[in-house]
């Protein structure tokens, strides 16, 4: 029996656009002795993960990490970085704003050895510029009575940029180009 693996890049791109992350999808094509092809989709989830001891995926972000509390950055843990990772970038954004995604926290050139960021600490690395002109963490603060979802995304990158601080998300993504090896995210919600 003959076996082929075909990478499903369009499926991966589509899932990233939906914000679902990207698994490693392979279309496995086998050929029986009679030569009739049989196809099967095999999905392998990435081991790259981001989590927080303060809240679970899809859970409520505790008040202490918001504008209604102390506005501390939440504790973040990163694990399972792919081989070749040289640094991380971290982006926290509110994608529920009617005017478009609002970046609350942006860091890059975080050393790959740095895999846990404590509550209120700034991870080592370079601080970028948030949408509101903030350099550093700006906690969730949706309009009164609204619930918004906040996505904390960590990018595994195969380079260290070495650029000065203050890049915006758009500038950072442009500079990273094809150097993003994997993405992991954690989503939490907050109602003001």
N, C-alpha and C positions, 0 to 999 in steps of 0.2 A: 504494500500500500504506500502511496506517495503522499507526503504531507507538505502543505504550503501555509505560511502565515502572511497575511496582508494587513498592514497597519491601517487603521481607520481614522486618519487625521481629520476628515470632515466631522465625524461623530465627536471627536475630542474638542474641536473648535466650537461646535454647536453647544456642547455641555458647558464649556467655559463661558460662552456668551449668556447662557441661562443662569450662570452663577453657581452651577452645581459642582464645580471642580472638574477634574478629569481623571478618569480611571484609564488604565492601560487596556484598550480594547483591541483584540485581534480577531480577525475573521479567519477561522481555520478551515481550509479546504482539503478534504481527503479524497483520494481516488481509489475506488474499489478495484479489485482484479479485473472487473469488466470495463473499467475506465470511466464509470459514471461518477461525476463529482458529487460530493456531499459537503455542505457548508454548515458551520456552526460558529456562533458568536461566543467568544470566551472573554470575560471581563475580569481583570485583576485590579483590585483597589490599591491605590498608592498607600505606602506605609507612612508617608509624610503627614504629620498631624500637628494641629495647634489646639490647645485646650486651656481651660482656666479652672483652678480649684474654686473660684468664686461663683461660677454659673455654668450650667450645662448647655450644650448645643440647643438652640431654640428657646432657652429659658430666659427668665427675667434678669436683667443686669441689676445688681444690688445698688441701692440709692447712693451709697458712699462713693461710687464711681461716676456720679452724674452731677449736673449743675445743682440739683436739689440736696446733694450731700457734700462731701469733702472735695469732690472732683479729682480724686486720686485715680491714676491709671490702674486698671485691674491687673492682678497677677496673670502672667501668660507663660505657658510651657510649650516648647517645640520639641518634636521627636521624629525620628525616622527620615532624616534628610537624605536625599539621594546621593549616591557616590559622585564626587566631583564638586560638591557644594563648597564654595569659598566664603560666602557671606549670606546674610538674610536681609530682606527688606520687609517692613511691616506697614500696612495701610489699614487704618480704621475709618470706615465711612458710613454715613447714613444715606441709604439709597432710596428712602421713602420721601425725601423732600421733593415737592412739586417742581422746584427749579433745577433739579438734577442732583447727582451725588454730591454730598458735602463731606469733605475730608476732615476728620477730627484728630487724626494722629498719623504722622508719617516719619518713618525712620529708615535709613539705609546704611549699608556697610556695617551691619551688625556682625561681629565676629561669629564664625560658625561654632566656636566653642561655647558661646553664650546661648544656653537653651532654656533658661528660666529667668523670667523678669518679675521681681517681687512687686507687690502692691506699692504704688506711688513712686517706684524707681524708674529712672530713664535708662533703658537698655544701652549698653555701650554701642557706639556707632555715631552716625551723623543724623542730625535732626533736620527734617524737611519742613515745608510750609503747608499748613492746612488751608482750607478754603476761606476761613474767616481771617486769614493773615496770622494765625497762631503758629508759633514755633513751639512745639511740644504738645502735650496731651490736652484736649478740650473734650470734656465728658459729654455724654448724651444730654440733650436739652430740647426735645421736640416742643411744638406749641402746646399750650395748656389743653389737656383732655385728649391728646392724640398719642397713639402708640406707634413708635417707629422701631424698625429693625436696624441693628448696627452690625456690620460685617468687619471682623478683624481677620485680615488676610496676611499670611506670611509667605513670602516668595523665597524659594531656594535658588541662589544665583551662583553661577560658576566663575564670577569675577568679583573683585572689590573695585568700586568706581574711583575712590580717591578724590572725589569732587567736594567742593565746599558745601556747607549746609545751605538750607533754604530752597532746595529744589521743590517744585510742585509735583503732584502725582503725575501729571501729563509729561513733565520734563523727565521725571524718574523713569517712567515706563519707556520713553523714547531712548534714554541713555542705556537702559538695560537691553533693549532690542531682543536678540535671540539668546541671551544669556540666562533666561529664566528656565531652570531645570524642572521645577514643580511648584505647585501652589497648594496651600492648605488654608482652610478658613474655619472660623467659629462665628456663629451668629447669635446675638442676644437681643432682647427687646427691652424697651423702657417706655413707660407711660408717665407723662408729666401731669 
